[in-house]
Amino acid sequence: MRRPLFKLNGTRALVVAAALTATGGAALFAKAESAGGLLFDRYGRLAAFPGKEETACPSQDARTAVILAAGQSNIANHAAAPAKTSFPDKVFGFYDERCAPAASPLLGATNIGGEWLTLLGDALIRSGRYDKVVIAPASVGGQPIFRFAEGDLGVMLDETATKLAGRYRVTHVIWHQGESDYAGETGPDAYRAMFLKIVARLRAKGMAAPVFVSVATYCPPMREWKNGNAIQTAQRALADERLGVWPGVDSDAFDPGSNRSDDCHFSAAGQAKMAEAQAKLILDRAPR
């Protein structure tokens, strides 16, 4: 049975009071207790959206992919084109121990635009390797890696991991973040150290899933972009089979003219390309 996802058991929520900035960073929020409308949690992630319908979370077996998707705006709801699963009984969004058929915007991520994770879920179903896909976003636009490693967004990751562990074994983690660290000139050694702290947090929660690390620094509105920058170099060097860390999608290699809608966030074509590329990486490493 499905029911509207408007209330969150009295959890304090945030209601949008001003539009997100073009780069997906800041937003003005007003605290509210009331149900209905757009609700955001204390991290600024979407917690309820009109038309979202709760459904029973699927059980997990060997043909179920459970994906934790973490990072900043390009793995959140900041893309150009809303997506809706073609398999509403097979591809689900997971947030706060609840499920709904996957559709933009996904709960658990900032903003109310499009995203590519729903398309990824559909691609995995169409491959025939998976019968069900559960997507758990943990994404906040415009944030540097230290907030996920040592700050409040690390607590958010811990909370998401704990809630997932109560029902599922996570099969894949996608880390797509870095634009803010390129803009803020984080050093490559510092970026690596922070990333390893994030992996350690997940492992401490019992999450043994492979972590796919995207190459993601392109967002010229934040800072004039240069290919081969220090954060790119750090991200490409993070893969370590001993740690269960694998190369992810190189989104910096996408042609920005056709794959970015605002010279930062993905266009519809970029969303499709990102989903296709990530699906291939997952399927190439899936047990046969």
C-alpha atoms as a printed R data frame, in Angstrom:
    type eleno elety resid chain resno      x       y       z
1   ATOM     1    CA   MET     A     1  0.000   0.000   0.000
2   ATOM     2    CA   ARG     A     2  1.228   3.466  -0.866
3   ATOM     3    CA   ARG     A     3  0.516   6.653   1.050
4   ATOM     4    CA   PRO     A     4  1.640  10.261   0.669
5   ATOM     5    CA   LEU     A     5  5.091  11.007   2.086
6   ATOM     6    CA   PHE     A     6  4.321  14.324   3.755
7   ATOM     7    CA   LYS     A     7  4.982  13.715   7.471
8   ATOM     8    CA   LEU     A     8  8.186  12.604   9.123
9   ATOM     9    CA   ASN     A     9  6.966  11.499  12.532
10  ATOM    10    CA   GLY     A    10  7.242  14.992  13.983
11  ATOM    11    CA   THR     A    11 10.877  15.413  12.963
12  ATOM    12    CA   ARG     A    12 11.860  19.066  12.807
13  ATOM    13    CA   ALA     A    13 11.985  20.070   9.168
14  ATOM    14    CA   LEU     A    14 13.007  22.945   6.998
15  ATOM    15    CA   VAL     A    15 10.851  24.682   4.416
16  ATOM    16    CA   VAL     A    16 12.419  26.398   1.446
17  ATOM    17    CA   ALA     A    17 12.397  30.165   1.877
18  ATOM    18    CA   ALA     A    18 14.564  31.108  -1.084
19  ATOM    19    CA   ALA     A    19 15.882  29.499  -4.251
20  ATOM    20    CA   LEU     A    20 19.156  27.612  -4.215
21  ATOM    21    CA   THR     A    21 22.025  29.434  -5.806
22  ATOM    22    CA   ALA     A    22 23.065  28.542  -9.327
23  ATOM    23    CA   THR     A    23 26.030  26.541  -8.076
24  ATOM    24    CA   GLY     A    24 23.986  24.460  -5.678
25  ATOM    25    CA   GLY     A    25 25.624  25.805  -2.559
26  ATOM    26    CA   ALA     A    26 23.658  28.102  -0.298
27  ATOM    27    CA   ALA     A    27 19.939  28.322   0.346
28  ATOM    28    CA   LEU     A    28 17.877  30.284   2.788
29  ATOM    29    CA   PHE     A    29 15.624  28.120   4.913
30  ATOM    30    CA   ALA     A    30 12.952  28.845   7.497
31  ATOM    31    CA   LYS     A    31 12.268  26.365  10.293
32  ATOM    32    CA   ALA     A    32  8.801  24.859  10.351
33  ATOM    33    CA   GLU     A    33  6.959  22.106  12.157
34  ATOM    34    CA   SER     A    34  3.962  21.851   9.833
35  ATOM    35    CA   ALA     A    35  3.372  18.968   7.443
36  ATOM    36    CA   GLY     A    36  2.710  19.387   3.755
37  ATOM    37    CA   GLY     A    37  4.603  21.202   1.026
38  ATOM    38    CA   LEU     A    38  8.345  20.970   0.682
39  ATOM    39    CA   LEU     A    39 10.127  19.739   3.781
40  ATOM    40    CA   PHE     A    40 13.876  19.619   4.268
41  ATOM    41    CA   ASP     A    41 15.817  17.994   7.094
42  ATOM    42    CA   ARG     A    42 18.404  19.707   9.275
43  ATOM    43    CA   TYR     A    43 21.107  19.064   6.679
44  ATOM    44    CA   GLY     A    44 19.075  20.807   3.970
45  ATOM    45    CA   ARG     A    45 18.135  17.536   2.242
46  ATOM    46    CA   LEU     A    46 14.674  17.018   0.818
47  ATOM    47    CA   ALA     A    47 12.565  15.143   3.363
48  ATOM    48    CA   ALA     A    48  9.094  15.319   1.789
49  ATOM    49    CA   PHE     A    49  7.718  16.394  -1.569
50  ATOM    50    CA   PRO     A    50  4.158  16.706  -2.891
51  ATOM    51    CA   GLY     A    51  3.104  13.597  -4.783
52  ATOM    52    CA   LYS     A    52  5.684  11.267  -3.259
53  ATOM    53    CA   GLU     A    53  3.972   8.055  -2.229
54  ATOM    54    CA   GLU     A    54  5.420   5.700   0.347
55  ATOM    55    CA   THR     A    55  5.452   2.039  -0.558
56  ATOM    56    CA   ALA     A    56  6.740  -1.063   1.196
57  ATOM    57    CA   CYS     A    57 10.512  -1.321   0.992
58  ATOM    58    CA   PRO     A    58 11.483  -4.371  -1.053
59  ATOM    59    CA   SER     A    59 13.236  -7.334   0.475
60  ATOM    60    CA   GLN     A    60 16.841  -7.940  -0.539
61  ATOM    61    CA   ASP     A    61 18.306 -10.971  -2.234
62  ATOM    62    CA   ALA     A    62 21.327 -11.620  -4.449
63  ATOM    63    CA   ARG     A    63 19.655  -9.781  -7.322
64  ATOM    64    CA   THR     A    64 19.006  -6.576  -5.378
65  ATOM    65    CA   ALA     A    65 21.354  -3.596  -5.680
66  ATOM    66    CA   VAL     A    66 21.376  -1.212  -2.719
67  ATOM    67    CA   ILE     A    67 23.270   1.971  -3.546
68  ATOM    68    CA   LEU     A    68 24.444   4.684  -1.159
69  ATOM    69    CA   ALA     A    69 24.948   7.841  -3.236
70  ATOM    70    CA   ALA     A    70 26.927  10.556  -1.454
71  ATOM    71    CA   GLY     A    71 28.525  13.857  -2.352
72  ATOM    72    CA   GLN     A    72 27.470  17.301  -3.497
73  ATOM    73    CA   SER     A    73 25.116  18.820  -6.066
74  ATOM    74    CA   ASN     A    74 25.918  16.658  -9.084
75  ATOM    75    CA   ILE     A    75 24.724  13.575  -7.215
76  ATOM    76    CA   ALA     A    76 21.780  15.456  -5.716
77  ATOM    77    CA   ASN     A    77 18.660  17.052  -7.251
78  ATOM    78    CA   HIS     A    78 20.384  19.872  -9.149
79  ATOM    79    CA   ALA     A    79 20.274  18.498 -12.709
80  ATOM    80    CA   ALA     A    80 18.143  19.864 -15.541
81  ATOM    81    CA   ALA     A    81 15.650  17.103 -16.314
82  ATOM    82    CA   PRO     A    82 13.294  15.399 -13.845
83  ATOM    83    CA   ALA     A    83 13.480  11.618 -14.059
84  ATOM    84    CA   LYS     A    84 10.899   8.979 -13.202
85  ATOM    85    CA   THR     A    85 11.545   5.267 -13.089
86  ATOM    86    CA   SER     A    86 10.023   3.073 -15.756
87  ATOM    87    CA   PHE     A    87  9.956   0.314 -13.121
88  ATOM    88    CA   PRO     A    88  8.034   1.693 -10.107
89  ATOM    89    CA   ASP     A    89  7.806  -1.774  -8.578
90  ATOM    90    CA   LYS     A    90 11.556  -2.381  -8.990
91  ATOM    91    CA   VAL     A    91 13.486   0.898  -8.505
92  ATOM    92    CA   PHE     A    92 13.074   2.724  -5.198
93  ATOM    93    CA   GLY     A    93 14.356   5.740  -3.350
94  ATOM    94    CA   PHE     A    94 15.195   5.176   0.342
95  ATOM    95    CA   TYR     A    95 15.126   7.880   2.997
96  ATOM    96    CA   ASP     A    96 14.556   7.794   6.750
97  ATOM    97    CA   GLU     A    97 13.777   4.043   6.672
98  ATOM    98    CA   ARG     A    98 11.046   4.581   4.077
99  ATOM    99    CA   CYS     A    99 10.774   3.821   0.375
100 ATOM   100    CA   ALA     A   100  9.033   5.346  -2.621
101 ATOM   101    CA   PRO     A   101  9.217   4.587  -6.356
102 ATOM   102    CA   ALA     A   102 12.276   6.436  -7.649
103 ATOM   103    CA   ALA     A   103 11.524   9.808  -9.226
104 ATOM   104    CA   SER     A   104 13.011  13.289  -9.186
105 ATOM   105    CA   PRO     A   105 13.501  14.920  -6.832
106 ATOM   106    CA   LEU     A   106 14.829  12.118  -4.636
107 ATOM   107    CA   LEU     A   107 14.454  12.418  -0.884
108 ATOM   108    CA   GLY     A   108 17.764  12.552   0.973
109 ATOM   109    CA   ALA     A   109 19.372  15.029  -1.427
110 ATOM   110    CA   THR     A   110 19.299  18.811  -1.739
111 ATOM   111    CA   ASN     A   111 17.222  20.823  -4.218
112 ATOM   112    CA   ILE     A   112 14.089  19.843  -6.165
113 ATOM   113    CA   GLY     A   113 15.371  19.417  -9.718
114 ATOM   114    CA   GLY     A   114 16.458  16.423 -11.745
115 ATOM   115    CA   GLU     A   115 19.035  13.726 -11.026
116 ATOM   116    CA   TRP     A   116 20.653  10.743 -12.705
117 ATOM   117    CA   LEU     A   117 20.361   8.097  -9.986
118 ATOM   118    CA   THR     A   118 16.841   7.114 -11.042
119 ATOM   119    CA   LEU     A   119 18.178   6.556 -14.569
120 ATOM   120    CA   LEU     A   120 20.994   4.449 -13.097
121 ATOM   121    CA   GLY     A   121 18.448   2.262 -11.333
122 ATOM   122    CA   ASP     A   122 16.544   1.742 -14.562
123 ATOM   123    CA   ALA     A   123 19.749   0.892 -16.435
124 ATOM   124    CA   LEU     A   124 20.618  -1.778 -13.869
125 ATOM   125    CA   ILE     A   125 17.149  -3.312 -14.197
126 ATOM   126    CA   ARG     A   126 17.328  -3.299 -17.999
127 ATOM   127    CA   SER     A   127 20.698  -5.054 -17.840
128 ATOM   128    CA   GLY     A   128 18.980  -8.155 -16.489
129 ATOM   129    CA   ARG     A   129 21.544  -8.489 -13.691
130 ATOM   130    CA   TYR     A   130 19.323  -6.954 -11.019
131 ATOM   131    CA   ASP     A   131 15.634  -7.407 -10.277
132 ATOM   132    CA   LYS     A   132 15.408  -4.588  -7.726
133 ATOM   133    CA   VAL     A   133 17.396  -1.425  -7.051
134 ATOM   134    CA   VAL     A   134 17.256   0.689  -3.888
135 ATOM   135    CA   ILE     A   135 18.879   4.144  -4.003
136 ATOM   136    CA   ALA     A   136 19.751   5.972  -0.779
137 ATOM   137    CA   PRO     A   137 20.976   9.535  -1.427
138 ATOM   138    CA   ALA     A   138 23.136  11.319   1.140
139 ATOM   139    CA   SER     A   139 23.973  14.399  -0.887
140 ATOM   140    CA   VAL     A   140 24.275  18.093  -0.031
141 ATOM   141    CA   GLY     A   141 25.096  20.656  -2.692
142 ATOM   142    CA   GLY     A   142 28.024  23.039  -2.495
143 ATOM   143    CA   GLN     A   143 29.882  21.349   0.374
144 ATOM   144    CA   PRO     A   144 33.597  20.559   0.749
145 ATOM   145    CA   ILE     A   145 34.815  17.128   1.684
146 ATOM   146    CA   PHE     A   146 35.817  18.034   5.245
147 ATOM   147    CA   ARG     A   147 32.161  18.408   6.244
148 ATOM   148    CA   PHE     A   148 31.561  14.790   5.221
149 ATOM   149    CA   ALA     A   149 34.779  13.559   6.822
150 ATOM   150    CA   GLU     A   150 34.835  15.484  10.101
151 ATOM   151    CA   GLY     A   151 31.788  17.734  10.278
152 ATOM   152    CA   ASP     A   152 28.027  17.525  10.527
153 ATOM   153    CA   LEU     A   153 27.658  15.776   7.176
154 ATOM   154    CA   GLY     A   154 29.761  12.937   8.558
155 ATOM   155    CA   VAL     A   155 27.044  12.520  11.163
156 ATOM   156    CA   MET     A   156 24.524  12.538   8.309
157 ATOM   157    CA   LEU     A   157 26.453   9.727   6.603
158 ATOM   158    CA   ASP     A   158 26.537   7.772   9.870
159 ATOM   159    CA   GLU     A   159 22.783   8.180  10.305
160 ATOM   160    CA   THR     A   160 22.075   7.110   6.733
161 ATOM   161    CA   ALA     A   161 24.355   4.083   7.053
162 ATOM   162    CA   THR     A   162 22.696   3.037  10.308
163 ATOM   163    CA   LYS     A   163 19.197   3.287   8.851
164 ATOM   164    CA   LEU     A   164 20.224   1.339   5.776
165 ATOM   165    CA   ALA     A   165 21.872  -1.353   7.892
166 ATOM   166    CA   GLY     A   166 18.611  -1.912   9.723
167 ATOM   167    CA   ARG     A   167 17.086  -3.249   6.521
168 ATOM   168    CA   TYR     A   168 19.738  -3.782   3.856
169 ATOM   169    CA   ARG     A   169 23.286  -4.736   2.986
170 ATOM   170    CA   VAL     A   170 24.646  -1.917   0.840
171 ATOM   171    CA   THR     A   171 26.092  -3.342  -2.378
172 ATOM   172    CA   HIS     A   172 27.627  -0.181  -3.882
173 ATOM   173    CA   VAL     A   173 28.685   3.276  -2.717
174 ATOM   174    CA   ILE     A   174 29.075   6.176  -5.161
175 ATOM   175    CA   TRP     A   175 31.132   9.195  -4.078
176 ATOM   176    CA   HIS     A   176 30.632  12.159  -6.423
177 ATOM   177    CA   GLN     A   177 32.115  15.331  -4.958
178 ATOM   178    CA   GLY     A   178 35.006  17.709  -5.460
179 ATOM   179    CA   GLU     A   179 33.809  20.889  -7.154
180 ATOM   180    CA   SER     A   180 33.818  22.804  -3.879
181 ATOM   181    CA   ASP     A   181 37.283  21.559  -2.982
182 ATOM   182    CA   TYR     A   182 38.660  22.606  -6.349
183 ATOM   183    CA   ALA     A   183 37.060  26.023  -5.874
184 ATOM   184    CA   GLY     A   184 38.401  26.253  -2.326
185 ATOM   185    CA   GLU     A   185 41.875  25.051  -3.339
186 ATOM   186    CA   THR     A   186 41.983  22.062  -1.013
187 ATOM   187    CA   GLY     A   187 45.333  20.314  -1.348
188 ATOM   188    CA   PRO     A   188 45.461  16.809  -2.864
189 ATOM   189    CA   ASP     A   189 46.946  15.240   0.268
190 ATOM   190    CA   ALA     A   190 44.253  16.805   2.427
191 ATOM   191    CA   TYR     A   191 41.559  15.603   0.024
192 ATOM   192    CA   ARG     A   192 42.896  12.051   0.137
193 ATOM   193    CA   ALA     A   193 43.101  12.078   3.936
194 ATOM   194    CA   MET     A   194 39.515  13.304   4.232
195 ATOM   195    CA   PHE     A   195 38.257  10.723   1.750
196 ATOM   196    CA   LEU     A   196 39.925   7.905   3.667
197 ATOM   197    CA   LYS     A   197 38.196   9.137   6.825
198 ATOM   198    CA   ILE     A   198 34.862   8.864   5.013
199 ATOM   199    CA   VAL     A   199 35.645   5.305   3.930
200 ATOM   200    CA   ALA     A   200 36.646   4.479   7.503
201 ATOM   201    CA   ARG     A   201 33.312   5.855   8.772
202 ATOM   202    CA   LEU     A   202 31.414   3.610   6.387
203 ATOM   203    CA   ARG     A   203 33.508   0.551   7.235
204 ATOM   204    CA   ALA     A   204 32.972   1.228  10.943
205 ATOM   205    CA   LYS     A   205 29.242   0.959  10.253
206 ATOM   206    CA   GLY     A   206 29.784  -2.486   8.757
207 ATOM   207    CA   MET     A   207 29.515  -1.309   5.153
208 ATOM   208    CA   ALA     A   208 31.872  -3.467   3.100
209 ATOM   209    CA   ALA     A   209 30.548  -2.378  -0.307
210 ATOM   210    CA   PRO     A   210 32.898  -1.143  -3.029
211 ATOM   211    CA   VAL     A   211 33.196   2.642  -3.191
212 ATOM   212    CA   PHE     A   212 33.234   4.175  -6.677
213 ATOM   213    CA   VAL     A   213 35.017   7.549  -6.736
214 ATOM   214    CA   SER     A   214 33.945   9.902  -9.511
215 ATOM   215    CA   VAL     A   215 36.267  12.488 -10.976
216 ATOM   216    CA   ALA     A   216 34.213  15.612 -10.321
217 ATOM   217    CA   THR     A   217 35.715  19.092 -10.215
218 ATOM   218    CA   TYR     A   218 34.083  20.907 -13.143
219 ATOM   219    CA   CYS     A   219 32.003  23.936 -12.126
220 ATOM   220    CA   PRO     A   220 33.450  27.127 -13.660
221 ATOM   221    CA   PRO     A   221 30.902  29.415 -11.977
222 ATOM   222    CA   MET     A   222 32.677  28.573  -8.705
223 ATOM   223    CA   ARG     A   223 36.238  29.007 -10.031
224 ATOM   224    CA   GLU     A   224 37.901  29.154 -13.438
225 ATOM   225    CA   TRP     A   225 38.430  25.497 -14.282
226 ATOM   226    CA   LYS     A   226 41.653  23.829 -15.395
227 ATOM   227    CA   ASN     A   227 41.936  20.256 -16.573
228 ATOM   228    CA   GLY     A   228 44.533  18.207 -14.717
229 ATOM   229    CA   ASN     A   229 43.952  20.109 -11.483
230 ATOM   230    CA   ALA     A   230 45.110  18.869  -8.080
231 ATOM   231    CA   ILE     A   231 41.721  17.522  -6.953
232 ATOM   232    CA   GLN     A   232 41.360  15.549 -10.195
233 ATOM   233    CA   THR     A   233 44.786  14.068  -9.582
234 ATOM   234    CA   ALA     A   234 43.839  13.155  -6.025
235 ATOM   235    CA   GLN     A   235 40.554  11.553  -7.080
236 ATOM   236    CA   ARG     A   236 42.206   9.462  -9.780
237 ATOM   237    CA   ALA     A   237 44.764   8.217  -7.272
238 ATOM   238    CA   LEU     A   238 42.206   7.121  -4.663
239 ATOM   239    CA   ALA     A   239 41.388   3.752  -6.217
240 ATOM   240    CA   ASP     A   240 42.804   1.006  -4.007
241 ATOM   241    CA   GLU     A   241 41.535  -2.539  -4.352
242 ATOM   242    CA   ARG     A   242 42.764  -3.376  -0.845
243 ATOM   243    CA   LEU     A   243 40.404  -0.737   0.553
244 ATOM   244    CA   GLY     A   244 37.535  -1.634  -1.742
245 ATOM   245    CA   VAL     A   245 37.817   1.696  -3.564
246 ATOM   246    CA   TRP     A   246 37.321   1.660  -7.335
247 ATOM   247    CA   PRO     A   247 37.576   4.262 -10.108
248 ATOM   248    CA   GLY     A   248 34.246   5.930 -10.746
249 ATOM   249    CA   VAL     A   249 32.939   7.937 -13.673
250 ATOM   250    CA   ASP     A   250 35.193  10.709 -14.980
251 ATOM   251    CA   SER     A   251 32.513  13.373 -15.303
252 ATOM   252    CA   ASP     A   252 35.167  16.034 -15.923
253 ATOM   253    CA   ALA     A   253 35.754  14.373 -19.300
254 ATOM   254    CA   PHE     A   254 32.167  15.043 -20.438
255 ATOM   255    CA   ASP     A   255 31.763  17.693 -23.131
256 ATOM   256    CA   PRO     A   256 30.334  20.593 -21.112
257 ATOM   257    CA   GLY     A   257 28.542  22.094 -24.096
258 ATOM   258    CA   SER     A   258 26.081  19.212 -24.356
259 ATOM   259    CA   ASN     A   259 26.292  17.634 -20.914
260 ATOM   260    CA   ARG     A   260 25.975  20.654 -18.592
261 ATOM   261    CA   SER     A   261 22.897  22.832 -18.306
262 ATOM   262    CA   ASP     A   262 24.476  25.841 -16.565
263 ATOM   263    CA   ASP     A   263 28.180  25.154 -17.066
264 ATOM   264    CA   CYS     A   264 28.142  23.183 -13.821
265 ATOM   265    CA   HIS     A   265 25.200  20.821 -13.346
266 ATOM   266    CA   PHE     A   266 24.177  18.023 -15.681
267 ATOM   267    CA   SER     A   267 21.824  18.536 -18.603
268 ATOM   268    CA   ALA     A   268 19.428  15.764 -19.635
269 ATOM   269    CA   ALA     A   269 22.156  14.387 -21.895
270 ATOM   270    CA   GLY     A   270 24.676  14.551 -19.066
271 ATOM   271    CA   GLN     A   271 22.306  12.764 -16.701
272 ATOM   272    CA   ALA     A   272 21.840   9.945 -19.203
273 ATOM   273    CA   LYS     A   273 25.587   9.718 -19.848
274 ATOM   274    CA   MET     A   274 26.390   9.662 -16.145
275 ATOM   275    CA   ALA     A   275 23.837   6.911 -15.465
276 ATOM   276    CA   GLU     A   276 25.038   4.797 -18.382
277 ATOM   277    CA   ALA     A   277 28.692   5.121 -17.402
278 ATOM   278    CA   GLN     A   278 28.069   4.318 -13.728
279 ATOM   279    CA   ALA     A   279 25.879   1.340 -14.634
280 ATOM   280    CA   LYS     A   280 28.687  -0.065 -16.772
281 ATOM   281    CA   LEU     A   281 31.170   0.247 -13.912
282 ATOM   282    CA   ILE     A   282 28.799  -1.548 -11.538
283 ATOM   283    CA   LEU     A   283 27.954  -4.291 -14.023
284 ATOM   284    CA   ASP     A   284 31.598  -4.866 -14.964
285 ATOM   285    CA   ARG     A   285 32.308  -5.702 -11.310
286 ATOM   286    CA   ALA     A   286 29.086  -7.572 -10.577
287 ATOM   287    CA   PRO     A   287 29.375 -11.270  -9.714
288 ATOM   288    CA   ARG     A   288 28.458 -13.490 -12.639
